[in-house]
Amino acid sequence: MKPINQMNKAELTELMNRLATLVRGNIPEKTFFMMLVGDDLSEMQYVSNSNRQDVIQAMRECADRLERKEDRPRINLPEQAN
């Protein structure tokens, strides 16, 4: 597969749609998601199941929390037996 920054619009759309389909199939229904992908931090692409304005707001809020080092603690769940 060629680098993202060398893909044409159709190739990038196909890749982003495949990624979104994988995420949608592996998260609870009604869970919001956005994914950033790229070869260069200055040219990131995103895919989401939400509208653009909500994605922009969510990214800003997340970046603000990260910069303030306000990471949210994760709950330690017991391991499931196979």
mmCIF file as gemmi writes it, N, C-alpha and C atoms, coordinates in Angstrom:
data_model
loop_
_atom_site.group_PDB
_atom_site.id
_atom_site.type_symbol
_atom_site.label_atom_id
_atom_site.label_alt_id
_atom_site.label_comp_id
_atom_site.label_asym_id
_atom_site.label_entity_id
_atom_site.label_seq_id
_atom_site.pdbx_PDB_ins_code
_atom_site.Cartn_x
_atom_site.Cartn_y
_atom_site.Cartn_z
_atom_site.occupancy
_atom_site.B_iso_or_equiv
_atom_site.pdbx_formal_charge
_atom_site.auth_seq_id
_atom_site.auth_asym_id
_atom_site.pdbx_PDB_model_num
ATOM 1 N N . MET Axp A 1 ? 0.849 -1.177 0 1 0 ? 1 A 1
ATOM 2 C CA . MET Axp A 1 ? 0 0 0 1 0 ? 1 A 1
ATOM 3 C C . MET Axp A 1 ? 0.893 1.239 0 1 0 ? 1 A 1
ATOM 4 N N . LYS Axp A 2 ? 0.526 2.216 -0.778 1 0 ? 2 A 1
ATOM 5 C CA . LYS Axp A 2 ? 1.336 3.433 -0.859 1 0 ? 2 A 1
ATOM 6 C C . LYS Axp A 2 ? 1.068 4.345 0.344 1 0 ? 2 A 1
ATOM 7 N N . PRO Axp A 3 ? 1.996 5.24 0.635 1 0 ? 3 A 1
ATOM 8 C CA . PRO Axp A 3 ? 1.8 6.171 1.752 1 0 ? 3 A 1
ATOM 9 C C . PRO Axp A 3 ? 0.541 7.013 1.556 1 0 ? 3 A 1
ATOM 10 N N . ILE Axp A 4 ? -0.08 7.382 2.647 1 0 ? 4 A 1
ATOM 11 C CA . ILE Axp A 4 ? -1.319 8.154 2.595 1 0 ? 4 A 1
ATOM 12 C C . ILE Axp A 4 ? -1.132 9.457 1.828 1 0 ? 4 A 1
ATOM 13 N N . ASN Axp A 5 ? 0.012 10.116 2.026 1 0 ? 5 A 1
ATOM 14 C CA . ASN Axp A 5 ? 0.201 11.41 1.366 1 0 ? 5 A 1
ATOM 15 C C . ASN Axp A 5 ? 0.43 11.278 -0.143 1 0 ? 5 A 1
ATOM 16 N N . GLN Axp A 6 ? 0.495 10.055 -0.648 1 0 ? 6 A 1
ATOM 17 C CA . GLN Axp A 6 ? 0.624 9.833 -2.093 1 0 ? 6 A 1
ATOM 18 C C . GLN Axp A 6 ? -0.646 9.26 -2.71 1 0 ? 6 A 1
ATOM 19 N N . MET Axp A 7 ? -1.677 9.071 -1.891 1 0 ? 7 A 1
ATOM 20 C CA . MET Axp A 7 ? -2.939 8.535 -2.402 1 0 ? 7 A 1
ATOM 21 C C . MET Axp A 7 ? -3.753 9.636 -3.077 1 0 ? 7 A 1
ATOM 22 N N . ASN Axp A 8 ? -4.474 9.243 -4.135 1 0 ? 8 A 1
ATOM 23 C CA . ASN Axp A 8 ? -5.405 10.198 -4.733 1 0 ? 8 A 1
ATOM 24 C C . ASN Axp A 8 ? -6.69 10.193 -3.891 1 0 ? 8 A 1
ATOM 25 N N . LYS Axp A 9 ? -7.622 11.062 -4.227 1 0 ? 9 A 1
ATOM 26 C CA . LYS Axp A 9 ? -8.836 11.206 -3.426 1 0 ? 9 A 1
ATOM 27 C C . LYS Axp A 9 ? -9.62 9.891 -3.318 1 0 ? 9 A 1
ATOM 28 N N . ALA Axp A 10 ? -9.761 9.17 -4.418 1 0 ? 10 A 1
ATOM 29 C CA . ALA Axp A 10 ? -10.511 7.903 -4.408 1 0 ? 10 A 1
ATOM 30 C C . ALA Axp A 10 ? -9.833 6.866 -3.513 1 0 ? 10 A 1
ATOM 31 N N . GLU Axp A 11 ? -8.508 6.769 -3.594 1 0 ? 11 A 1
ATOM 32 C CA . GLU Axp A 11 ? -7.774 5.805 -2.764 1 0 ? 11 A 1
ATOM 33 C C . GLU Axp A 11 ? -7.889 6.161 -1.282 1 0 ? 11 A 1
ATOM 34 N N . LEU Axp A 12 ? -7.762 7.455 -0.977 1 0 ? 12 A 1
ATOM 35 C CA . LEU Axp A 12 ? -7.873 7.886 0.415 1 0 ? 12 A 1
ATOM 36 C C . LEU Axp A 12 ? -9.281 7.647 0.954 1 0 ? 12 A 1
ATOM 37 N N . THR Axp A 13 ? -10.284 7.94 0.146 1 0 ? 13 A 1
ATOM 38 C CA . THR Axp A 13 ? -11.673 7.7 0.562 1 0 ? 13 A 1
ATOM 39 C C . THR Axp A 13 ? -11.907 6.222 0.836 1 0 ? 13 A 1
ATOM 40 N N . GLU Axp A 14 ? -11.4 5.357 -0.035 1 0 ? 14 A 1
ATOM 41 C CA . GLU Axp A 14 ? -11.558 3.911 0.162 1 0 ? 14 A 1
ATOM 42 C C . GLU Axp A 14 ? -10.886 3.46 1.461 1 0 ? 14 A 1
ATOM 43 N N . LEU Axp A 15 ? -9.666 3.926 1.701 1 0 ? 15 A 1
ATOM 44 C CA . LEU Axp A 15 ? -8.961 3.558 2.925 1 0 ? 15 A 1
ATOM 45 C C . LEU Axp A 15 ? -9.716 4.031 4.16 1 0 ? 15 A 1
ATOM 46 N N . MET Axp A 16 ? -10.138 5.275 4.164 1 0 ? 16 A 1
ATOM 47 C CA . MET Axp A 16 ? -10.825 5.83 5.336 1 0 ? 16 A 1
ATOM 48 C C . MET Axp A 16 ? -12.149 5.105 5.572 1 0 ? 16 A 1
ATOM 49 N N . ASN Axp A 17 ? -12.857 4.771 4.52 1 0 ? 17 A 1
ATOM 50 C CA . ASN Axp A 17 ? -14.113 4.022 4.671 1 0 ? 17 A 1
ATOM 51 C C . ASN Axp A 17 ? -13.868 2.622 5.233 1 0 ? 17 A 1
ATOM 52 N N . ARG Axp A 18 ? -12.779 1.97 4.794 1 0 ? 18 A 1
ATOM 53 C CA . ARG Axp A 18 ? -12.452 0.642 5.339 1 0 ? 18 A 1
ATOM 54 C C . ARG Axp A 18 ? -12.124 0.742 6.822 1 0 ? 18 A 1
ATOM 55 N N . LEU Axp A 19 ? -11.347 1.751 7.202 1 0 ? 19 A 1
ATOM 56 C CA . LEU Axp A 19 ? -11.012 1.935 8.622 1 0 ? 19 A 1
ATOM 57 C C . LEU Axp A 19 ? -12.26 2.206 9.449 1 0 ? 19 A 1
ATOM 58 N N . ALA Axp A 20 ? -13.132 3.063 8.949 1 0 ? 20 A 1
ATOM 59 C CA . ALA Axp A 20 ? -14.369 3.381 9.673 1 0 ? 20 A 1
ATOM 60 C C . ALA Axp A 20 ? -15.238 2.139 9.837 1 0 ? 20 A 1
ATOM 61 N N . THR Axp A 21 ? -15.321 1.318 8.815 1 0 ? 21 A 1
ATOM 62 C CA . THR Axp A 21 ? -16.112 0.09 8.89 1 0 ? 21 A 1
ATOM 63 C C . THR Axp A 21 ? -15.554 -0.847 9.96 1 0 ? 21 A 1
ATOM 64 N N . LEU Axp A 22 ? -14.228 -0.956 10.028 1 0 ? 22 A 1
ATOM 65 C CA . LEU Axp A 22 ? -13.604 -1.801 11.055 1 0 ? 22 A 1
ATOM 66 C C . LEU Axp A 22 ? -13.918 -1.288 12.452 1 0 ? 22 A 1
ATOM 67 N N . VAL Axp A 23 ? -13.821 0.016 12.636 1 0 ? 23 A 1
ATOM 68 C CA . VAL Axp A 23 ? -14.097 0.583 13.962 1 0 ? 23 A 1
ATOM 69 C C . VAL Axp A 23 ? -15.562 0.387 14.322 1 0 ? 23 A 1
ATOM 70 N N . ARG Axp A 24 ? -16.46 0.735 13.408 1 0 ? 24 A 1
ATOM 71 C CA . ARG Axp A 24 ? -17.895 0.609 13.691 1 0 ? 24 A 1
ATOM 72 C C . ARG Axp A 24 ? -18.267 -0.813 14.089 1 0 ? 24 A 1
ATOM 73 N N . GLY Axp A 25 ? -17.622 -1.788 13.478 1 0 ? 25 A 1
ATOM 74 C CA . GLY Axp A 25 ? -17.934 -3.19 13.767 1 0 ? 25 A 1
ATOM 75 C C . GLY Axp A 25 ? -17.358 -3.689 15.081 1 0 ? 25 A 1
ATOM 76 N N . ASN Axp A 26 ? -16.567 -2.866 15.761 1 0 ? 26 A 1
ATOM 77 C CA . ASN Axp A 26 ? -15.895 -3.319 16.979 1 0 ? 26 A 1
ATOM 78 C C . ASN Axp A 26 ? -16.088 -2.408 18.173 1 0 ? 26 A 1
ATOM 79 N N . ILE Axp A 27 ? -17.102 -1.558 18.13 1 0 ? 27 A 1
ATOM 80 C CA . ILE Axp A 27 ? -17.411 -0.7 19.269 1 0 ? 27 A 1
ATOM 81 C C . ILE Axp A 27 ? -18.905 -0.789 19.557 1 0 ? 27 A 1
ATOM 82 N N . PRO Axp A 28 ? -19.305 -0.47 20.786 1 0 ? 28 A 1
ATOM 83 C CA . PRO Axp A 28 ? -20.734 -0.498 21.1 1 0 ? 28 A 1
ATOM 84 C C . PRO Axp A 28 ? -21.525 0.48 20.223 1 0 ? 28 A 1
ATOM 85 N N . GLU Axp A 29 ? -22.76 0.111 19.957 1 0 ? 29 A 1
ATOM 86 C CA . GLU Axp A 29 ? -23.643 0.966 19.176 1 0 ? 29 A 1
ATOM 87 C C . GLU Axp A 29 ? -23.769 2.327 19.855 1 0 ? 29 A 1
ATOM 88 N N . LYS Axp A 30 ? -23.864 3.359 19.096 1 0 ? 30 A 1
ATOM 89 C CA . LYS Axp A 30 ? -23.991 4.753 19.557 1 0 ? 30 A 1
ATOM 90 C C . LYS Axp A 30 ? -22.726 5.302 20.212 1 0 ? 30 A 1
ATOM 91 N N . THR Axp A 31 ? -21.601 4.607 20.08 1 0 ? 31 A 1
ATOM 92 C CA . THR Axp A 31 ? -20.332 5.119 20.587 1 0 ? 31 A 1
ATOM 93 C C . THR Axp A 31 ? -19.734 6.048 19.545 1 0 ? 31 A 1
ATOM 94 N N . PHE Axp A 32 ? -19.365 7.233 19.975 1 0 ? 32 A 1
ATOM 95 C CA . PHE Axp A 32 ? -18.74 8.221 19.097 1 0 ? 32 A 1
ATOM 96 C C . PHE Axp A 32 ? -17.291 7.822 18.846 1 0 ? 32 A 1
ATOM 97 N N . PHE Axp A 33 ? -16.829 7.959 17.609 1 0 ? 33 A 1
ATOM 98 C CA . PHE Axp A 33 ? -15.412 7.731 17.349 1 0 ? 33 A 1
ATOM 99 C C . PHE Axp A 33 ? -14.906 8.7 16.293 1 0 ? 33 A 1
ATOM 100 N N . MET Axp A 34 ? -13.614 8.952 16.363 1 0 ? 34 A 1
ATOM 101 C CA . MET Axp A 34 ? -12.901 9.649 15.296 1 0 ? 34 A 1
ATOM 102 C C . MET Axp A 34 ? -11.51 9.056 15.265 1 0 ? 34 A 1
ATOM 103 N N . MET Axp A 35 ? -10.951 8.985 14.084 1 0 ? 35 A 1
ATOM 104 C CA . MET Axp A 35 ? -9.623 8.414 13.925 1 0 ? 35 A 1
ATOM 105 C C . MET Axp A 35 ? -8.799 9.363 13.072 1 0 ? 35 A 1
ATOM 106 N N . LEU Axp A 36 ? -7.617 9.673 13.551 1 0 ? 36 A 1
ATOM 107 C CA . LEU Axp A 36 ? -6.67 10.481 12.786 1 0 ? 36 A 1
ATOM 108 C C . LEU Axp A 36 ? -5.621 9.56 12.195 1 0 ? 36 A 1
ATOM 109 N N . VAL Axp A 37 ? -5.33 9.731 10.918 1 0 ? 37 A 1
ATOM 110 C CA . VAL Axp A 37 ? -4.284 8.951 10.259 1 0 ? 37 A 1
ATOM 111 C C . VAL Axp A 37 ? -3.478 9.868 9.358 1 0 ? 37 A 1
ATOM 112 N N . GLY Axp A 38 ? -2.231 9.551 9.198 1 0 ? 38 A 1
ATOM 113 C CA . GLY Axp A 38 ? -1.412 10.347 8.298 1 0 ? 38 A 1
ATOM 114 C C . GLY Axp A 38 ? 0.039 9.929 8.335 1 0 ? 38 A 1
ATOM 115 N N . ASP Axp A 39 ? 0.776 10.384 7.357 1 0 ? 39 A 1
ATOM 116 C CA . ASP Axp A 39 ? 2.208 10.123 7.273 1 0 ? 39 A 1
ATOM 117 C C . ASP Axp A 39 ? 3.001 11.262 7.892 1 0 ? 39 A 1
ATOM 118 N N . ASP Axp A 40 ? 2.342 12.4 8.071 1 0 ? 40 A 1
ATOM 119 C CA . ASP Axp A 40 ? 2.994 13.61 8.559 1 0 ? 40 A 1
ATOM 120 C C . ASP Axp A 40 ? 2.014 14.304 9.502 1 0 ? 40 A 1
ATOM 121 N N . LEU Axp A 41 ? 2.454 14.668 10.687 1 0 ? 41 A 1
ATOM 122 C CA . LEU Axp A 41 ? 1.559 15.282 11.665 1 0 ? 41 A 1
ATOM 123 C C . LEU Axp A 41 ? 0.931 16.582 11.166 1 0 ? 41 A 1
ATOM 124 N N . SER Axp A 42 ? 1.525 17.207 10.184 1 0 ? 42 A 1
ATOM 125 C CA . SER Axp A 42 ? 0.968 18.457 9.663 1 0 ? 42 A 1
ATOM 126 C C . SER Axp A 42 ? -0.096 18.222 8.591 1 0 ? 42 A 1
ATOM 127 N N . GLU Axp A 43 ? -0.286 16.974 8.187 1 0 ? 43 A 1
ATOM 128 C CA . GLU Axp A 43 ? -1.268 16.67 7.14 1 0 ? 43 A 1
ATOM 129 C C . GLU Axp A 43 ? -2.121 15.456 7.512 1 0 ? 43 A 1
ATOM 130 N N . MET Axp A 44 ? -2.704 15.493 8.693 1 0 ? 44 A 1
ATOM 131 C CA . MET Axp A 44 ? -3.513 14.375 9.147 1 0 ? 44 A 1
ATOM 132 C C . MET Axp A 44 ? -4.872 14.362 8.451 1 0 ? 44 A 1
ATOM 133 N N . GLN Axp A 45 ? -5.402 13.17 8.246 1 0 ? 45 A 1
ATOM 134 C CA . GLN Axp A 45 ? -6.744 12.961 7.72 1 0 ? 45 A 1
ATOM 135 C C . GLN Axp A 45 ? -7.573 12.367 8.85 1 0 ? 45 A 1
ATOM 136 N N . TYR Axp A 46 ? -8.879 12.563 8.811 1 0 ? 46 A 1
ATOM 137 C CA . TYR Axp A 46 ? -9.7 11.958 9.851 1 0 ? 46 A 1
ATOM 138 C C . TYR Axp A 46 ? -10.932 11.299 9.261 1 0 ? 46 A 1
ATOM 139 N N . VAL Axp A 47 ? -11.443 10.342 10.008 1 0 ? 47 A 1
ATOM 140 C CA . VAL Axp A 47 ? -12.722 9.719 9.7 1 0 ? 47 A 1
ATOM 141 C C . VAL Axp A 47 ? -13.477 9.617 11.02 1 0 ? 47 A 1
ATOM 142 N N . SER Axp A 48 ? -14.775 9.799 10.956 1 0 ? 48 A 1
ATOM 143 C CA . SER Axp A 48 ? -15.585 9.821 12.176 1 0 ? 48 A 1
ATOM 144 C C . SER Axp A 48 ? -17.013 9.418 11.859 1 0 ? 48 A 1
ATOM 145 N N . ASN Axp A 49 ? -17.741 9.078 12.899 1 0 ? 49 A 1
ATOM 146 C CA . ASN Axp A 49 ? -19.161 8.799 12.745 1 0 ? 49 A 1
ATOM 147 C C . ASN Axp A 49 ? -19.988 9.963 13.285 1 0 ? 49 A 1
ATOM 148 N N . SER Axp A 50 ? -19.394 11.139 13.353 1 0 ? 50 A 1
ATOM 149 C CA . SER Axp A 50 ? -20.083 12.321 13.85 1 0 ? 50 A 1
ATOM 150 C C . SER Axp A 50 ? -19.927 13.458 12.858 1 0 ? 50 A 1
ATOM 151 N N . ASN Axp A 51 ? -20.632 14.556 13.13 1 0 ? 51 A 1
ATOM 152 C CA . ASN Axp A 51 ? -20.524 15.687 12.208 1 0 ? 51 A 1
ATOM 153 C C . ASN Axp A 51 ? -19.252 16.483 12.477 1 0 ? 51 A 1
ATOM 154 N N . ARG Axp A 52 ? -18.83 17.233 11.493 1 0 ? 52 A 1
ATOM 155 C CA . ARG Axp A 52 ? -17.558 17.946 11.515 1 0 ? 52 A 1
ATOM 156 C C . ARG Axp A 52 ? -17.406 18.857 12.734 1 0 ? 52 A 1
ATOM 157 N N . GLN Axp A 53 ? -18.419 19.63 13.074 1 0 ? 53 A 1
ATOM 158 C CA . GLN Axp A 53 ? -18.318 20.556 14.199 1 0 ? 53 A 1
ATOM 159 C C . GLN Axp A 53 ? -18.104 19.814 15.518 1 0 ? 53 A 1
ATOM 160 N N . ASP Axp A 54 ? -18.778 18.687 15.714 1 0 ? 54 A 1
ATOM 161 C CA . ASP Axp A 54 ? -18.58 17.891 16.931 1 0 ? 54 A 1
ATOM 162 C C . ASP Axp A 54 ? -17.168 17.309 16.985 1 0 ? 54 A 1
ATOM 163 N N . VAL Axp A 55 ? -16.646 16.892 15.839 1 0 ? 55 A 1
ATOM 164 C CA . VAL Axp A 55 ? -15.287 16.343 15.773 1 0 ? 55 A 1
ATOM 165 C C . VAL Axp A 55 ? -14.271 17.422 16.143 1 0 ? 55 A 1
ATOM 166 N N . ILE Axp A 56 ? -14.445 18.617 15.59 1 0 ? 56 A 1
ATOM 167 C CA . ILE Axp A 56 ? -13.529 19.719 15.894 1 0 ? 56 A 1
ATOM 168 C C . ILE Axp A 56 ? -13.558 20.033 17.388 1 0 ? 56 A 1
ATOM 169 N N . GLN Axp A 57 ? -14.74 20.12 17.962 1 0 ? 57 A 1
ATOM 170 C CA . GLN Axp A 57 ? -14.864 20.407 19.394 1 0 ? 57 A 1
ATOM 171 C C . GLN Axp A 57 ? -14.228 19.293 20.231 1 0 ? 57 A 1
ATOM 172 N N . ALA Axp A 58 ? -14.47 18.046 19.864 1 0 ? 58 A 1
ATOM 173 C CA . ALA Axp A 58 ? -13.912 16.919 20.619 1 0 ? 58 A 1
ATOM 174 C C . ALA Axp A 58 ? -12.386 16.91 20.558 1 0 ? 58 A 1
ATOM 175 N N . MET Axp A 59 ? -11.827 17.196 19.371 1 0 ? 59 A 1
ATOM 176 C CA . MET Axp A 59 ? -10.369 17.226 19.245 1 0 ? 59 A 1
ATOM 177 C C . MET Axp A 59 ? -9.775 18.35 20.089 1 0 ? 59 A 1
ATOM 178 N N . ARG Axp A 60 ? -10.414 19.514 20.088 1 0 ? 60 A 1
ATOM 179 C CA . ARG Axp A 60 ? -9.92 20.634 20.902 1 0 ? 60 A 1
ATOM 180 C C . ARG Axp A 60 ? -9.949 20.292 22.383 1 0 ? 60 A 1
ATOM 181 N N . GLU Axp A 61 ? -11.077 19.739 22.825 1 0 ? 61 A 1
ATOM 182 C CA . GLU Axp A 61 ? -11.208 19.394 24.242 1 0 ? 61 A 1
ATOM 183 C C . GLU Axp A 61 ? -10.208 18.323 24.647 1 0 ? 61 A 1
ATOM 184 N N . CYS Axp A 62 ? -10.006 17.338 23.797 1 0 ? 62 A 1
ATOM 185 C CA . CYS Axp A 62 ? -9.043 16.277 24.083 1 0 ? 62 A 1
ATOM 186 C C . CYS Axp A 62 ? -7.624 16.837 24.141 1 0 ? 62 A 1
ATOM 187 N N . ALA Axp A 63 ? -7.264 17.676 23.169 1 0 ? 63 A 1
ATOM 188 C CA . ALA Axp A 63 ? -5.928 18.272 23.152 1 0 ? 63 A 1
ATOM 189 C C . ALA Axp A 63 ? -5.705 19.134 24.39 1 0 ? 63 A 1
ATOM 190 N N . ASP Axp A 64 ? -6.712 19.891 24.788 1 0 ? 64 A 1
ATOM 191 C CA . ASP Axp A 64 ? -6.592 20.725 25.994 1 0 ? 64 A 1
ATOM 192 C C . ASP Axp A 64 ? -6.333 19.859 27.226 1 0 ? 64 A 1
ATOM 193 N N . ARG Axp A 65 ? -7.083 18.754 27.363 1 0 ? 65 A 1
ATOM 194 C CA . ARG Axp A 65 ? -6.882 17.85 28.508 1 0 ? 65 A 1
ATOM 195 C C . ARG Axp A 65 ? -5.488 17.243 28.487 1 0 ? 65 A 1
ATOM 196 N N . LEU Axp A 66 ? -5.037 16.824 27.308 1 0 ? 66 A 1
ATOM 197 C CA . LEU Axp A 66 ? -3.705 16.224 27.198 1 0 ? 66 A 1
ATOM 198 C C . LEU Axp A 66 ? -2.621 17.226 27.564 1 0 ? 66 A 1
ATOM 199 N N . GLU Axp A 67 ? -2.765 18.459 27.095 1 0 ? 67 A 1
ATOM 200 C CA . GLU Axp A 67 ? -1.764 19.486 27.413 1 0 ? 67 A 1
ATOM 201 C C . GLU Axp A 67 ? -1.741 19.807 28.908 1 0 ? 67 A 1
ATOM 202 N N . ARG Axp A 68 ? -2.902 19.724 29.551 1 0 ? 68 A 1
ATOM 203 C CA . ARG Axp A 68 ? -2.967 19.965 31.003 1 0 ? 68 A 1
ATOM 204 C C . ARG Axp A 68 ? -2.617 18.705 31.802 1 0 ? 68 A 1
ATOM 205 N N . LYS Axp A 69 ? -2.291 17.626 31.088 1 0 ? 69 A 1
ATOM 206 C CA . LYS Axp A 69 ? -1.976 16.33 31.71 1 0 ? 69 A 1
ATOM 207 C C . LYS Axp A 69 ? -3.126 15.831 32.575 1 0 ? 69 A 1
ATOM 208 N N . GLU Axp A 70 ? -4.327 16.016 32.075 1 0 ? 70 A 1
ATOM 209 C CA . GLU Axp A 70 ? -5.537 15.568 32.76 1 0 ? 70 A 1
ATOM 210 C C . GLU Axp A 70 ? -6.06 14.287 32.139 1 0 ? 70 A 1
ATOM 211 N N . ASP Axp A 71 ? -5.165 13.34 31.947 1 0 ? 71 A 1
ATOM 212 C CA . ASP Axp A 71 ? -5.591 12.051 31.413 1 0 ? 71 A 1
ATOM 213 C C . ASP Axp A 71 ? -6.58 11.425 32.38 1 0 ? 71 A 1
ATOM 214 N N . ARG Axp A 72 ? -7.578 10.824 31.823 1 0 ? 72 A 1
ATOM 215 C CA . ARG Axp A 72 ? -8.581 10.175 32.67 1 0 ? 72 A 1
ATOM 216 C C . ARG Axp A 72 ? -8.112 8.777 33.023 1 0 ? 72 A 1
ATOM 217 N N . PRO Axp A 73 ? -8.191 8.425 34.315 1 0 ? 73 A 1
ATOM 218 C CA . PRO Axp A 73 ? -7.735 7.08 34.707 1 0 ? 73 A 1
ATOM 219 C C . PRO Axp A 73 ? -8.627 6 34.091 1 0 ? 73 A 1
ATOM 220 N N . ARG Axp A 74 ? -8.03 4.906 33.783 1 0 ? 74 A 1
ATOM 221 C CA . ARG Axp A 74 ? -8.751 3.765 33.224 1 0 ? 74 A 1
ATOM 222 C C . ARG Axp A 74 ? -9.165 2.827 34.351 1 0 ? 74 A 1
ATOM 223 N N . ILE Axp A 75 ? -10.296 2.194 34.172 1 0 ? 75 A 1
ATOM 224 C CA . ILE Axp A 75 ? -10.772 1.221 35.143 1 0 ? 75 A 1
ATOM 225 C C . ILE Axp A 75 ? -10.087 -0.105 34.853 1 0 ? 75 A 1
ATOM 226 N N . ASN Axp A 76 ? -9.526 -0.726 35.86 1 0 ? 76 A 1
ATOM 227 C CA . ASN Axp A 76 ? -8.91 -2.034 35.687 1 0 ? 76 A 1
ATOM 228 C C . ASN Axp A 76 ? -9.991 -3.098 35.807 1 0 ? 76 A 1
ATOM 229 N N . LEU Axp A 77 ? -10.281 -3.742 34.698 1 0 ? 77 A 1
ATOM 230 C CA . LEU Axp A 77 ? -11.282 -4.8 34.685 1 0 ? 77 A 1
ATOM 231 C C . LEU Axp A 77 ? -10.616 -6.144 34.882 1 0 ? 77 A 1
ATOM 232 N N . PRO Axp A 78 ? -11.294 -7.076 35.527 1 0 ? 78 A 1
ATOM 233 C CA . PRO Axp A 78 ? -10.702 -8.403 35.671 1 0 ? 78 A 1
ATOM 234 C C . PRO Axp A 78 ? -10.558 -9.061 34.311 1 0 ? 78 A 1
ATOM 235 N N . GLU Axp A 79 ? -9.49 -9.82 34.143 1 0 ? 79 A 1
ATOM 236 C CA . GLU Axp A 79 ? -9.286 -10.521 32.875 1 0 ? 79 A 1
ATOM 237 C C . GLU Axp A 79 ? -10.346 -11.601 32.723 1 0 ? 79 A 1
ATOM 238 N N . GLN Axp A 80 ? -10.815 -11.754 31.496 1 0 ? 80 A 1
ATOM 239 C CA . GLN Axp A 80 ? -11.82 -12.771 31.207 1 0 ? 80 A 1
ATOM 240 C C . GLN Axp A 80 ? -11.139 -14.098 30.918 1 0 ? 80 A 1
ATOM 241 N N . ALA Axp A 81 ? -11.727 -15.155 31.421 1 0 ? 81 A 1
ATOM 242 C CA . ALA Axp A 81 ? -11.195 -16.489 31.137 1 0 ? 81 A 1
ATOM 243 C C . ALA Axp A 81 ? -11.56 -16.879 29.708 1 0 ? 81 A 1
ATOM 244 N N . ASN Axp A 82 ? -10.64 -17.531 29.03 1 0 ? 82 A 1
ATOM 245 C CA . ASN Axp A 82 ? -10.902 -17.965 27.645 1 0 ? 82 A 1
ATOM 246 C C . ASN Axp A 82 ? -11.692 -19.23 27.61 1 0 ? 82 A 1
